[in-house]
Amino acid sequence: MEPRLVADDAPGARLVLPEDMHAWAVERGNRMADELAAAPWHVVGDLDDLRPDPVRADGVDPDAVPDDETLDVALRFIAARLLEQHPPGGAASEAPVAVREESSAPAEPSSSTALRRVVRRLIGRR
């Protein structure tokens, strides 16, 4: 099973397509649904379910997410993946792992140095 970060762990708002990409996705999605409707194939289900919502949802353009937030999520995902492959008892875990520091000490800033420390601990090279 692939590691996942649970929704509560992901910082920030929902990611959405930028305005111009949303318009393109709606146009392309509608065209594809129309092409399937005109094709000679038997389609099970409602083709309208394939059509994108013409109203753009509220959210954040992925290109507008600050680098520190992207790095934080990436580091937590990598740590979860490493813990899945090298769990502290030796047996691989089947459940998704949520990585969260629970300490009264100030949180260590996300950095490649912190990731290297985690990797060394996980593979036994303290």
MOPAC internal coordinates of N, CA, C and O (Angstrom, degrees):
PM7 1SCF
backbone

  N    0.0000 0     0.00 0     0.00 0    0    0    0
  C    1.4532 1     0.00 0     0.00 0    1    0    0
  C    1.5291 1   108.41 1     0.00 0    2    1    0
  O    1.2310 1   120.29 1   -42.15 1    3    2    1
  N    1.2999 1   117.05 1   137.85 1    3    2    1
  C    1.4620 1   121.87 1   179.45 1    5    3    2
  C    1.5287 1   110.11 1   -75.20 1    6    5    3
  O    1.2310 1   119.90 1   -38.18 1    7    6    5
  N    1.3338 1   117.80 1   141.82 1    7    6    5
  C    1.4624 1   119.03 1   176.98 1    9    7    6
  C    1.5217 1   110.15 1   -68.64 1   10    9    7
  O    1.2310 1   121.09 1   -34.22 1   11   10    9
  N    1.3126 1   115.52 1   145.78 1   11   10    9
  C    1.4599 1   120.27 1   178.81 1   13   11   10
  C    1.5066 1   109.24 1  -133.37 1   14   13   11
  O    1.2310 1   121.22 1   -32.96 1   15   14   13
  N    1.2967 1   115.27 1   147.04 1   15   14   13
  C    1.4562 1   119.86 1   170.80 1   17   15   14
  C    1.5103 1   106.08 1   -92.32 1   18   17   15
  O    1.2310 1   120.34 1   -50.23 1   19   18   17
  N    1.3058 1   116.95 1   129.77 1   19   18   17
  C    1.4558 1   119.50 1   179.48 1   21   19   18
  C    1.5230 1   109.67 1   -73.58 1   22   21   19
  O    1.2310 1   120.56 1   -24.09 1   23   22   21
  N    1.3152 1   116.53 1   155.91 1   23   22   21
  C    1.4672 1   121.95 1  -174.07 1   25   23   22
  C    1.5262 1   112.31 1   -53.83 1   26   25   23
  O    1.2310 1   120.30 1   143.98 1   27   26   25
  N    1.3263 1   117.03 1   -36.02 1   27   26   25
  C    1.4635 1   119.39 1  -178.90 1   29   27   26
  C    1.5269 1   112.13 1   -67.01 1   30   29   27
  O    1.2310 1   120.54 1   158.16 1   31   30   29
  N    1.3328 1   116.58 1   -21.84 1   31   30   29
  C    1.4530 1   120.40 1  -179.13 1   33   31   30
  C    1.5172 1   113.00 1   -85.21 1   34   33   31
  O    1.2310 1   119.96 1   159.70 1   35   34   33
  N    1.3225 1   117.68 1   -20.30 1   35   34   33
  C    1.4602 1   121.17 1  -175.25 1   37   35   34
  C    1.5302 1   109.38 1   -83.16 1   38   37   35
  O    1.2310 1   120.60 1   -58.83 1   39   38   37
  N    1.3327 1   116.46 1   121.17 1   39   38   37
  C    1.4687 1   118.15 1  -179.33 1   41   39   38
  C    1.5195 1   111.08 1   -76.71 1   42   41   39
  O    1.2310 1   120.93 1   -22.37 1   43   42   41
  N    1.3099 1   115.83 1   157.63 1   43   42   41
  C    1.4536 1   120.45 1   170.76 1   45   43   42
  C    1.5128 1   114.85 1    82.94 1   46   45   43
  O    1.2310 1   121.83 1     6.30 1   47   46   45
  N    1.3283 1   114.10 1  -173.70 1   47   46   45
  C    1.4511 1   122.75 1  -175.88 1   49   47   46
  C    1.5203 1   111.28 1   -89.08 1   50   49   47
  O    1.2310 1   121.47 1    -8.37 1   51   50   49
  N    1.3092 1   114.80 1   171.63 1   51   50   49
  C    1.4602 1   122.99 1   178.08 1   53   51   50
  C    1.5277 1   109.60 1   -64.55 1   54   53   51
  O    1.2310 1   120.19 1   -40.15 1   55   54   53
  N    1.3359 1   117.23 1   139.85 1   55   54   53
  C    1.4555 1   121.53 1   177.27 1   57   55   54
  C    1.5207 1   109.98 1   -84.12 1   58   57   55
  O    1.2310 1   120.70 1   -42.08 1   59   58   57
  N    1.3273 1   116.27 1   137.92 1   59   58   57
  C    1.4634 1   121.81 1   178.31 1   61   59   58
  C    1.5274 1   108.95 1  -134.43 1   62   61   59
  O    1.2310 1   121.16 1   -17.04 1   63   62   61
  N    1.3073 1   115.38 1   162.96 1   63   62   61
  C    1.4651 1   119.91 1   176.34 1   65   63   62
  C    1.5210 1   110.20 1   -68.24 1   66   65   63
  O    1.2310 1   120.37 1   -33.67 1   67   66   65
  N    1.3334 1   116.89 1   146.33 1   67   66   65
  C    1.4681 1   119.25 1   172.97 1   69   67   66
  C    1.5316 1   109.69 1   -62.28 1   70   69   67
  O    1.2310 1   120.37 1   -20.42 1   71   70   69
  N    1.3304 1   116.90 1   159.58 1   71   70   69
  C    1.4769 1   122.56 1  -176.97 1   73   71   70
  C    1.5228 1   112.29 1   -47.91 1   74   73   71
  O    1.2310 1   120.26 1   127.09 1   75   74   73
  N    1.3530 1   117.11 1   -52.91 1   75   74   73
  C    1.4603 1   119.37 1  -175.55 1   77   75   74
  C    1.5284 1   111.71 1   -65.90 1   78   77   75
  O    1.2310 1   119.91 1   143.65 1   79   78   77
  N    1.3252 1   117.78 1   -36.35 1   79   78   77
  C    1.4629 1   121.36 1   178.38 1   81   79   78
  C    1.5284 1   110.87 1   -70.42 1   82   81   79
  O    1.2310 1   120.39 1   144.34 1   83   82   81
  N    1.3410 1   116.86 1   -35.66 1   83   82   81
  C    1.4622 1   120.10 1   178.48 1   85   83   82
  C    1.5175 1   110.15 1   -63.59 1   86   85   83
  O    1.2310 1   120.34 1   134.49 1   87   86   85
  N    1.3259 1   116.96 1   -45.51 1   87   86   85
  C    1.4708 1   120.58 1   178.88 1   89   87   86
  C    1.5265 1   110.30 1   -59.67 1   90   89   87
  O    1.2310 1   120.51 1   137.41 1   91   90   89
  N    1.3393 1   116.64 1   -42.59 1   91   90   89
  C    1.4596 1   120.40 1   178.87 1   93   91   90
  C    1.5266 1   110.73 1   -63.91 1   94   93   91
  O    1.2310 1   120.04 1   136.01 1   95   94   93
  N    1.3512 1   117.53 1   -43.99 1   95   94   93
  C    1.4640 1   121.76 1  -178.95 1   97   95   94
  C    1.5265 1   111.13 1   -62.47 1   98   97   95
  O    1.2310 1   120.34 1   140.11 1   99   98   97
  N    1.3289 1   116.95 1   -39.89 1   99   98   97
  C    1.4648 1   120.45 1   178.29 1  101   99   98
  C    1.5255 1   109.73 1   -64.59 1  102  101   99
  O    1.2310 1   120.52 1   132.19 1  103  102  101
  N    1.3262 1   116.62 1   -47.81 1  103  102  101
  C    1.4720 1   120.33 1  -179.63 1  105  103  102
  C    1.5196 1   110.79 1   -61.35 1  106  105  103
  O    1.2310 1   120.20 1   133.37 1  107  106  105
  N    1.3294 1   117.23 1   -46.63 1  107  106  105
  C    1.4676 1   121.70 1  -178.10 1  109  107  106
  C    1.5219 1   111.02 1   -67.20 1  110  109  107
  O    1.2310 1   120.02 1   137.80 1  111  110  109
  N    1.3226 1   117.56 1   -42.20 1  111  110  109
  C    1.4637 1   121.21 1   178.69 1  113  111  110
  C    1.5166 1   112.11 1   -61.99 1  114  113  111
  O    1.2310 1   120.75 1   137.47 1  115  114  113
  N    1.3373 1   116.18 1   -42.53 1  115  114  113
  C    1.4658 1   119.73 1   178.02 1  117  115  114
  C    1.5277 1   111.07 1   -65.05 1  118  117  115
  O    1.2310 1   120.82 1   139.43 1  119  118  117
  N    1.3321 1   116.03 1   -40.57 1  119  118  117
  C    1.4649 1   119.76 1   179.64 1  121  119  118
  C    1.5335 1   110.55 1   -64.06 1  122  121  119
  O    1.2310 1   120.37 1   138.19 1  123  122  121
  N    1.3117 1   116.90 1   -41.81 1  123  122  121
  C    1.4708 1   120.00 1   179.27 1  125  123  122
  C    1.5275 1   111.30 1   -64.71 1  126  125  123
  O    1.2310 1   120.16 1   137.92 1  127  126  125
  N    1.3296 1   117.30 1   -42.08 1  127  126  125
  C    1.4693 1   120.66 1   178.12 1  129  127  126
  C    1.5257 1   110.07 1   -63.31 1  130  129  127
  O    1.2310 1   120.16 1   139.79 1  131  130  129
  N    1.3498 1   117.29 1   -40.21 1  131  130  129
  C    1.4708 1   120.87 1   177.81 1  133  131  130
  C    1.5289 1   110.97 1   -64.40 1  134  133  131
  O    1.2310 1   120.48 1   139.21 1  135  134  133
  N    1.3434 1   116.70 1   -40.79 1  135  134  133
  C    1.4656 1   120.57 1   178.79 1  137  135  134
  C    1.5246 1   110.99 1   -64.35 1  138  137  135
  O    1.2310 1   120.14 1   139.35 1  139  138  137
  N    1.3141 1   117.34 1   -40.65 1  139  138  137
  C    1.4628 1   120.25 1   177.23 1  141  139  138
  C    1.5283 1   111.10 1   -64.97 1  142  141  139
  O    1.2310 1   120.47 1   141.40 1  143  142  141
  N    1.3315 1   116.71 1   -38.60 1  143  142  141
  C    1.4665 1   120.51 1   179.70 1  145  143  142
  C    1.5269 1   110.95 1   -64.92 1  146  145  143
  O    1.2310 1   120.39 1   144.69 1  147  146  145
  N    1.3324 1   116.86 1   -35.31 1  147  146  145
  C    1.4656 1   121.31 1  -178.59 1  149  147  146
  C    1.5332 1   112.47 1   -82.86 1  150  149  147
  O    1.2310 1   119.81 1   166.02 1  151  150  149
  N    1.3105 1   117.97 1   -13.98 1  151  150  149
  C    1.4661 1   121.96 1  -177.43 1  153  151  150
  C    1.5291 1   110.26 1   -74.70 1  154  153  151
  O    1.2310 1   120.63 1   -21.12 1  155  154  153
  N    1.3319 1   116.40 1   158.88 1  155  154  153
  C    1.4707 1   120.02 1  -177.23 1  157  155  154
  C    1.5324 1   113.83 1   -79.65 1  158  157  155
  O    1.2310 1   119.42 1  -174.23 1  159  158  157
  N    1.3272 1   118.71 1     5.77 1  159  158  157
  C    1.4555 1   120.97 1  -176.23 1  161  159  158
  C    1.5220 1   111.74 1   -84.39 1  162  161  159
  O    1.2310 1   121.94 1   -30.90 1  163  162  161
  N    1.3297 1   113.88 1   149.10 1  163  162  161
  C    1.4627 1   119.83 1   174.36 1  165  163  162
  C    1.5309 1   107.51 1   -80.70 1  166  165  163
  O    1.2310 1   120.74 1   -57.12 1  167  166  165
  N    1.2942 1   116.18 1   122.88 1  167  166  165
  C    1.4611 1   121.41 1  -179.23 1  169  167  166
  C    1.5213 1   108.62 1  -109.20 1  170  169  167
  O    1.2310 1   121.11 1   -51.08 1  171  170  169
  N    1.3183 1   115.48 1   128.92 1  171  170  169
  C    1.4587 1   120.98 1   176.94 1  173  171  170
  C    1.5180 1   107.36 1   -94.74 1  174  173  171
  O    1.2310 1   120.19 1   -51.68 1  175  174  173
  N    1.3121 1   117.25 1   128.32 1  175  174  173
  C    1.4549 1   121.13 1  -179.74 1  177  175  174
  C    1.5168 1   111.31 1   104.06 1  178  177  175
  O    1.2310 1   121.29 1    -1.50 1  179  178  177
  N    1.2911 1   115.15 1   178.50 1  179  178  177
  C    1.4605 1   122.42 1  -176.93 1  181  179  178
  C    1.5246 1   109.43 1   -97.22 1  182  181  179
  O    1.2310 1   120.29 1   -62.25 1  183  182  181
  N    1.3262 1   117.05 1   117.75 1  183  182  181
  C    1.4613 1   120.77 1   179.75 1  185  183  182
  C    1.5242 1   112.39 1   -61.80 1  186  185  183
  O    1.2310 1   120.03 1   155.65 1  187  186  185
  N    1.3050 1   117.54 1   -24.35 1  187  186  185
  C    1.4629 1   119.69 1   177.84 1  189  187  186
  C    1.5303 1   111.74 1   -64.22 1  190  189  187
  O    1.2310 1   120.71 1   157.75 1  191  190  189
  N    1.3364 1   116.24 1   -22.25 1  191  190  189
  C    1.4689 1   119.59 1   176.43 1  193  191  190
  C    1.5271 1   111.29 1   -66.65 1  194  193  191
  O    1.2310 1   120.23 1   160.14 1  195  194  193
  N    1.3369 1   117.17 1   -19.86 1  195  194  193
  C    1.4648 1   121.44 1  -179.86 1  197  195  194
  C    1.5259 1   112.51 1   -86.41 1  198  197  195
  O    1.2310 1   120.44 1   167.54 1  199  198  197
  N    1.3066 1   116.76 1   -12.46 1  199  198  197
  C    1.4627 1   119.89 1  -177.05 1  201  199  198
  C    1.5304 1   110.33 1   -77.95 1  202  201  199
  O    1.2310 1   120.30 1   -48.90 1  203  202  201
  N    1.3420 1   117.03 1   131.10 1  203  202  201
  C    1.4627 1   119.62 1   177.84 1  205  203  202
  C    1.5276 1   111.29 1   -66.77 1  206  205  203
  O    1.2310 1   121.23 1   -26.37 1  207  206  205
  N    1.3134 1   115.25 1   153.63 1  207  206  205
  C    1.4606 1   120.50 1   176.51 1  209  207  206
  C    1.5263 1   108.30 1   -67.97 1  210  209  207
  O    1.2310 1   119.84 1   -55.52 1  211  210  209
  N    1.3312 1   117.91 1   124.48 1  211  210  209
  C    1.4627 1   119.28 1  -179.47 1  213  211  210
  C    1.5264 1   113.59 1   -67.87 1  214  213  211
  O    1.2310 1   120.17 1   161.31 1  215  214  213
  N    1.3236 1   117.28 1   -18.69 1  215  214  213
  C    1.4622 1   121.06 1   178.86 1  217  215  214
  C    1.5289 1   107.72 1   -92.01 1  218  217  215
  O    1.2310 1   120.72 1   -58.26 1  219  218  217
  N    1.3096 1   116.23 1   121.74 1  219  218  217
  C    1.4592 1   121.57 1  -179.75 1  221  219  218
  C    1.5258 1   109.43 1   -69.18 1  222  221  219
  O    1.2310 1   120.68 1   -49.50 1  223  222  221
  N    1.3098 1   116.30 1   130.50 1  223  222  221
  C    1.4612 1   121.97 1   179.80 1  225  223  222
  C    1.5226 1   110.51 1   -71.50 1  226  225  223
  O    1.2310 1   120.99 1   -20.98 1  227  226  225
  N    1.3287 1   115.72 1   159.02 1  227  226  225
  C    1.4581 1   120.41 1   174.00 1  229  227  226
  C    1.5170 1   109.00 1   -73.14 1  230  229  227
  O    1.2310 1   120.90 1   -37.93 1  231  230  229
  N    1.2985 1   115.88 1   142.07 1  231  230  229
  C    1.4531 1   119.63 1   178.31 1  233  231  230
  C    1.5141 1   110.77 1   166.02 1  234  233  231
  O    1.2310 1   121.32 1    13.61 1  235  234  233
  N    1.3180 1   115.08 1  -166.39 1  235  234  233
  C    1.4599 1   122.28 1  -175.05 1  237  235  234
  C    1.5165 1   109.68 1  -115.72 1  238  237  235
  O    1.2310 1   120.65 1   -42.62 1  239  238  237
  N    1.3147 1   116.36 1   137.38 1  239  238  237
  C    1.4597 1   122.90 1   172.76 1  241  239  238
  C    1.5282 1   106.98 1   -65.49 1  242  241  239
  O    1.2310 1   119.11 1   -52.18 1  243  242  241
  N    1.3467 1   119.30 1   127.82 1  243  242  241
  C    1.4640 1   120.26 1  -178.60 1  245  243  242
  C    1.5282 1   113.58 1   -55.80 1  246  245  243
  O    1.2310 1   120.12 1   149.12 1  247  246  245
  N    1.3270 1   117.38 1   -30.88 1  247  246  245
  C    1.4632 1   119.72 1   179.03 1  249  247  246
  C    1.5247 1   112.56 1   -71.66 1  250  249  247
  O    1.2310 1   120.20 1   166.90 1  251  250  249
  N    1.3307 1   117.21 1   -13.10 1  251  250  249
  C    1.4576 1   121.00 1  -178.85 1  253  251  250
  C    1.5293 1   112.70 1   -95.42 1  254  253  251
  O    1.2310 1   119.89 1   178.27 1  255  254  253
  N    1.3418 1   117.81 1    -1.73 1  255  254  253
  C    1.4640 1   120.76 1  -179.97 1  257  255  254
  C    1.5263 1   108.27 1   -73.35 1  258  257  255
  O    1.2310 1   120.05 1   -52.42 1  259  258  257
  N    1.3270 1   117.50 1   127.58 1  259  258  257
  C    1.4692 1   120.29 1  -179.78 1  261  259  258
  C    1.5298 1   111.88 1   -60.53 1  262  261  259
  O    1.2310 1   120.95 1   -33.42 1  263  262  261
  N    1.3208 1   115.79 1   146.58 1  263  262  261
  C    1.4582 1   121.50 1  -178.36 1  265  263  262
  C    1.5221 1   112.51 1   -57.49 1  266  265  263
  O    1.2310 1   119.80 1   143.27 1  267  266  265
  N    1.3445 1   117.99 1   -36.73 1  267  266  265
  C    1.4660 1   119.54 1  -178.37 1  269  267  266
  C    1.5250 1   111.50 1   -65.90 1  270  269  267
  O    1.2310 1   119.86 1   144.71 1  271  270  269
  N    1.3389 1   117.86 1   -35.29 1  271  270  269
  C    1.4646 1   120.32 1   176.81 1  273  271  270
  C    1.5223 1   110.69 1   -69.48 1  274  273  271
  O    1.2310 1   120.53 1   139.13 1  275  274  273
  N    1.3291 1   116.59 1   -40.87 1  275  274  273
  C    1.4646 1   120.81 1   178.46 1  277  275  274
  C    1.5216 1   109.92 1   -62.95 1  278  277  275
  O    1.2310 1   120.33 1   135.55 1  279  278  277
  N    1.3314 1   116.98 1   -44.45 1  279  278  277
  C    1.4571 1   121.57 1   179.73 1  281  279  278
  C    1.5210 1   110.78 1   -63.25 1  282  281  279
  O    1.2310 1   119.96 1   138.11 1  283  282  281
  N    1.3233 1   117.69 1   -41.89 1  283  282  281
  C    1.4558 1   121.63 1  -179.30 1  285  283  282
  C    1.5275 1   110.73 1   -59.82 1  286  285  283
  O    1.2310 1   120.17 1   132.13 1  287  286  285
  N    1.3181 1   117.28 1   -47.87 1  287  286  285
  C    1.4654 1   121.02 1   179.77 1  289  287  286
  C    1.5230 1   110.53 1   -65.59 1  290  289  287
  O    1.2310 1   120.46 1   138.39 1  291  290  289
  N    1.3418 1   116.73 1   -41.61 1  291  290  289
  C    1.4645 1   120.20 1   179.54 1  293  291  290
  C    1.5220 1   111.02 1   -61.88 1  294  293  291
  O    1.2310 1   120.00 1   136.48 1  295  294  293
  N    1.3203 1   117.60 1   -43.52 1  295  294  293
  C    1.4621 1   120.78 1   179.63 1  297  295  294
  C    1.5232 1   111.63 1   -64.50 1  298  297  295
  O    1.2310 1   120.18 1   138.26 1  299  298  297
  N    1.3297 1   117.27 1   -41.74 1  299  298  297
  C    1.4615 1   119.99 1   178.84 1  301  299  298
  C    1.5269 1   110.80 1   -65.19 1  302  301  299
  O    1.2310 1   120.36 1   141.68 1  303  302  301
  N    1.3361 1   116.92 1   -38.32 1  303  302  301
  C    1.4627 1   119.79 1   178.54 1  305  303  302
  C    1.5276 1   110.56 1   -66.11 1  306  305  303
  O    1.2310 1   120.54 1   134.78 1  307  306  305
  N    1.3342 1   116.58 1   -45.22 1  307  306  305
  C    1.4706 1   120.27 1   179.49 1  309  307  306
  C    1.5271 1   110.05 1   -61.69 1  310  309  307
  O    1.2310 1   120.38 1   136.73 1  311  310  309
  N    1.3122 1   116.88 1   -43.27 1  311  310  309
  C    1.4664 1   119.87 1   178.76 1  313  311  310
  C    1.5326 1   110.37 1   -62.12 1  314  313  311
  O    1.2310 1   119.90 1   138.59 1  315  314  313
  N    1.3293 1   117.80 1   -41.41 1  315  314  313
  C    1.4659 1   121.13 1   178.42 1  317  315  314
  C    1.5252 1   110.41 1   -63.17 1  318  317  315
  O    1.2310 1   120.50 1   138.95 1  319  318  317
  N    1.3158 1   116.65 1   -41.05 1  319  318  317
  C    1.4721 1   121.28 1   179.15 1  321  319  318
  C    1.5325 1   109.92 1   -64.28 1  322  321  319
  O    1.2310 1   120.20 1   136.11 1  323  322  321
  N    1.3303 1   117.23 1   -43.89 1  323  322  321
  C    1.4593 1   120.67 1   179.18 1  325  323  322
  C    1.5230 1   111.35 1   -64.67 1  326  325  323
  O    1.2310 1   120.27 1   138.57 1  327  326  325
  N    1.3278 1   117.09 1   -41.43 1  327  326  325
  C    1.4644 1   120.38 1   178.11 1  329  327  326
  C    1.5191 1   110.96 1   -64.23 1  330  329  327
  O    1.2310 1   120.48 1   146.39 1  331  330  329
  N    1.3266 1   116.69 1   -33.61 1  331  330  329
  C    1.4624 1   120.01 1   177.92 1  333  331  330
  C    1.5324 1   110.24 1   -66.85 1  334  333  331
  O    1.2310 1   120.63 1   138.03 1  335  334  333
  N    1.3238 1   116.39 1   -41.97 1  335  334  333
  C    1.4595 1   120.52 1  -177.92 1  337  335  334
  C    1.5203 1   112.91 1   -78.07 1  338  337  335
  O    1.2310 1   120.20 1   150.74 1  339  338  337
  N    1.3250 1   117.23 1   -29.26 1  339  338  337
  C    1.4677 1   122.10 1  -177.52 1  341  339  338
  C    1.5270 1   109.73 1  -133.83 1  342  341  339
  O    1.2310 1   120.40 1  -113.35 1  343  342  341
  N    1.3277 1   116.83 1    66.65 1  343  342  341
  C    1.4708 1   118.63 1  -177.19 1  345  343  342
  C    1.5172 1   112.01 1   -67.23 1  346  345  343
  O    1.2310 1   119.92 1   -28.50 1  347  346  345
  N    1.3348 1   117.76 1   151.50 1  347  346  345
  C    1.4607 1   121.06 1   179.80 1  349  347  346
  C    1.5308 1   114.27 1   -59.13 1  350  349  347
  O    1.2310 1   110.31 1   177.35 1  351  350  349
  N    1.1322 1   135.80 1    -2.65 1  351  350  349
  C    1.4572 1   134.62 1   175.27 1  353  351  350
  C    1.4913 1   110.68 1  -115.23 1  354  353  351
  O    1.2310 1   119.19 1   174.85 1  355  354  353
  N    1.3092 1   119.15 1    -5.15 1  355  354  353
  C    1.4416 1   121.56 1   176.16 1  357  355  354
  C    1.5197 1   115.01 1   100.88 1  358  357  355
  O    1.2310 1   119.01 1   149.86 1  359  358  357
  N    1.3298 1   119.49 1   -30.14 1  359  358  357
  C    1.4672 1   120.69 1  -178.24 1  361  359  358
  C    1.5211 1   109.98 1   -89.79 1  362  361  359
  O    1.2310 1   120.39 1   -42.59 1  363  362  361
  N    1.3233 1   116.86 1   137.41 1  363  362  361
  C    1.4664 1   121.36 1   179.23 1  365  363  362
  C    1.5143 1   110.12 1   -65.21 1  366  365  363
  O    1.2310 1   120.73 1   -41.27 1  367  366  365
  N    1.2870 1   116.21 1   138.73 1  367  366  365
  C    1.4599 1   122.55 1  -179.65 1  369  367  366
  C    1.5161 1   110.45 1   -88.58 1  370  369  367
  O    1.2310 1   120.51 1   -38.22 1  371  370  369
  N    1.3241 1   116.62 1   141.78 1  371  370  369
  C    1.4600 1   121.19 1   176.41 1  373  371  370
  C    1.5250 1   111.74 1   -94.30 1  374  373  371
  O    1.2310 1   119.97 1   162.24 1  375  374  373
  N    1.3195 1   117.66 1   -17.76 1  375  374  373
  C    1.4659 1   120.94 1  -176.44 1  377  375  374
  C    1.5190 1   110.59 1   -89.57 1  378  377  375
  O    1.2310 1   120.52 1   -31.22 1  379  378  377
  N    1.3515 1   116.61 1   148.78 1  379  378  377
  C    1.4655 1   118.92 1   174.14 1  381  379  378
  C    1.5283 1   109.82 1   -60.54 1  382  381  379
  O    1.2310 1   121.30 1   -32.34 1  383  382  381
  N    1.3045 1   115.11 1   147.66 1  383  382  381
  C    1.4611 1   120.23 1  -177.37 1  385  383  382
  C    1.5197 1   108.97 1  -111.68 1  386  385  383
  O    1.2310 1   120.40 1   -54.12 1  387  386  385
  N    1.3143 1   116.84 1   125.88 1  387  386  385
  C    1.4566 1   120.83 1   173.06 1  389  387  386
  C    1.5234 1   106.47 1   -98.65 1  390  389  387
  O    1.2310 1   120.54 1   -57.72 1  391  390  389
  N    1.3029 1   116.57 1   122.28 1  391  390  389
  C    1.4539 1   121.46 1  -177.49 1  393  391  390
  C    1.5163 1   108.34 1   -98.88 1  394  393  391
  O    1.2310 1   121.10 1   -59.36 1  395  394  393
  N    1.3208 1   115.50 1   120.64 1  395  394  393
  C    1.4560 1   119.33 1  -177.96 1  397  395  394
  C    1.5130 1   108.14 1  -150.64 1  398  397  395
  O    1.2310 1   120.54 1   -50.73 1  399  398  397
  N    1.3007 1   116.58 1   129.27 1  399  398  397
  C    1.4594 1   120.71 1   176.35 1  401  399  398
  C    1.5204 1   107.64 1   -76.10 1  402  401  399
  O    1.2310 1   120.02 1   -52.87 1  403  402  401
  N    1.3255 1   117.56 1   127.13 1  403  402  401
  C    1.4492 1   121.01 1   176.58 1  405  403  402
  C    1.5180 1   107.26 1  -122.61 1  406  405  403
  O    1.2310 1   121.54 1   -92.90 1  407  406  405
  N    1.3109 1   114.66 1    87.10 1  407  406  405
  C    1.4546 1   120.85 1  -175.83 1  409  407  406
  C    1.5201 1   108.53 1  -143.08 1  410  409  407
  O    1.2310 1   120.76 1   -24.79 1  411  410  409
  N    1.3154 1   116.15 1   155.21 1  411  410  409
  C    1.4546 1   118.90 1   176.19 1  413  411  410
  C    1.5243 1   111.01 1   -82.63 1  414  413  411
  O    1.2310 1   120.44 1   167.17 1  415  414  413
  N    1.3292 1   116.76 1   -12.83 1  415  414  413
  C    1.4634 1   120.83 1   177.94 1  417  415  414
  C    1.5192 1   109.36 1   -73.85 1  418  417  415
  O    1.2310 1   120.31 1   -26.47 1  419  418  417
  N    1.3347 1   117.01 1   153.53 1  419  418  417
  C    1.4576 1   118.99 1   177.94 1  421  419  418
  C    1.5208 1   110.28 1   -59.19 1  422  421  419
  O    1.2310 1   120.85 1   -37.25 1  423  422  421
  N    1.3329 1   115.97 1   142.75 1  423  422  421
  C    1.4603 1   120.92 1  -178.49 1  425  423  422
  C    1.5201 1   109.95 1   -65.24 1  426  425  423
  O    1.2310 1   121.26 1   -41.29 1  427  426  425
  N    1.3271 1   115.19 1   138.71 1  427  426  425
  C    1.4577 1   120.89 1   177.29 1  429  427  426
  C    1.5274 1   108.38 1   -75.12 1  430  429  427
  O    1.2310 1   119.33 1   -46.58 1  431  430  429
  N    1.3098 1   118.88 1   133.42 1  431  430  429
  C    1.4499 1   119.49 1  -178.74 1  433  431  430
  C    1.5242 1   110.83 1   -63.67 1  434  433  431
  O    1.2310 1   120.62 1   -34.14 1  435  434  433
  N    1.3367 1   116.42 1   145.86 1  435  434  433
  C    1.4527 1   120.71 1   178.18 1  437  435  434
  C    1.5109 1   108.84 1   -66.97 1  438  437  435
  O    1.2310 1   121.07 1   -48.75 1  439  438  437
  N    1.3213 1   115.55 1   131.25 1  439  438  437
  C    1.4517 1   119.88 1   177.91 1  441  439  438
  C    1.5022 1   108.87 1  -161.97 1  442  441  439
  O    1.2310 1   121.07 1   -14.91 1  443  442  441
  N    1.3269 1   115.55 1   165.09 1  443  442  441
  C    1.4521 1   118.73 1   177.53 1  445  443  442
  C    1.5204 1   109.79 1   -66.58 1  446  445  443
  O    1.2310 1   119.59 1   152.38 1  447  446  445
  N    1.3394 1   118.39 1   -27.62 1  447  446  445
  C    1.4635 1   121.55 1   177.24 1  449  447  446
  C    1.5256 1   109.73 1   -65.17 1  450  449  447
  O    1.2310 1   120.15 1   136.02 1  451  450  449
  N    1.3249 1   117.32 1   -43.98 1  451  450  449
  C    1.4585 1   121.03 1   177.92 1  453  451  450
  C    1.5257 1   110.41 1   -62.30 1  454  453  451
  O    1.2310 1   120.30 1   139.57 1  455  454  453
  N    1.3126 1   117.03 1   -40.43 1  455  454  453
  C    1.4601 1   120.75 1   178.38 1  457  455  454
  C    1.5274 1   110.38 1   -63.52 1  458  457  455
  O    1.2310 1   120.38 1   137.30 1  459  458  457
  N    1.3171 1   116.88 1   -42.70 1  459  458  457
  C    1.4661 1   119.80 1   178.71 1  461  459  458
  C    1.5273 1   110.86 1   -60.13 1  462  461  459
  O    1.2310 1   120.56 1   140.04 1  463  462  461
  N    1.3505 1   116.54 1   -39.96 1  463  462  461
  C    1.4617 1   120.69 1   178.33 1  465  463  462
  C    1.5269 1   110.43 1   -61.87 1  466  465  463
  O    1.2310 1   120.43 1   136.31 1  467  466  465
  N    1.3250 1   116.79 1   -43.69 1  467  466  465
  C    1.4723 1   121.06 1   179.36 1  469  467  466
  C    1.5205 1   109.95 1   -62.58 1  470  469  467
  O    1.2310 1   120.39 1   135.24 1  471  470  469
  N    1.3194 1   116.87 1   -44.76 1  471  470  469
  C    1.4653 1   120.78 1  -179.56 1  473  471  470
  C    1.5234 1   110.06 1   -61.04 1  474  473  471
  O    1.2310 1   119.95 1   134.47 1  475  474  473
  N    1.3217 1   117.71 1   -45.53 1  475  474  473
  C    1.4694 1   120.70 1   179.47 1  477  475  474
  C    1.5269 1   110.67 1   -60.54 1  478  477  475
  O    1.2310 1   120.14 1   137.48 1  479  478  477
  N    1.3404 1   117.34 1   -42.52 1  479  478  477
  C    1.4652 1   120.18 1   178.84 1  481  479  478
  C    1.5163 1   110.95 1   -63.14 1  482  481  479
  O    1.2310 1   120.47 1   137.18 1  483  482  481
  N    1.3404 1   116.71 1   -42.82 1  483  482  481
  C    1.4512 1   120.30 1  -177.11 1  485  483  482
  C    1.5152 1   113.39 1   -67.24 1  486  485  483
  O    1.2310 1   120.17 1   146.01 1  487  486  485
  N    1.3054 1   117.28 1   -33.99 1  487  486  485
  C    1.4699 1   118.95 1  -178.84 1  489  487  486
  C    1.5224 1   111.63 1   -95.59 1  490  489  487
  O    1.2310 1   120.21 1  -174.35 1  491  490  489
  N    1.3230 1   117.21 1     5.65 1  491  490  489
  C    1.4475 1   121.51 1   173.57 1  493  491  490
  C    1.5026 1   116.49 1    84.99 1  494  493  491
  O    1.2310 1   119.75 1  -163.69 1  495  494  493
  N    1.3146 1   118.08 1    16.31 1  495  494  493
  C    1.4669 1   120.81 1   177.31 1  497  495  494
  C    1.5154 1   108.98 1  -107.76 1  498  497  495
  O    1.2310 1   119.77 1  -108.85 1  499  498  497
  N    1.2581 1   118.05 1    71.15 1  499  498  497
  C    1.4610 1   122.99 1  -175.68 1  501  499  498
  C    1.4731 1   108.76 1   -58.88 1  502  501  499
  O    1.2310 1   120.10 1   180.00 1  503  502  501

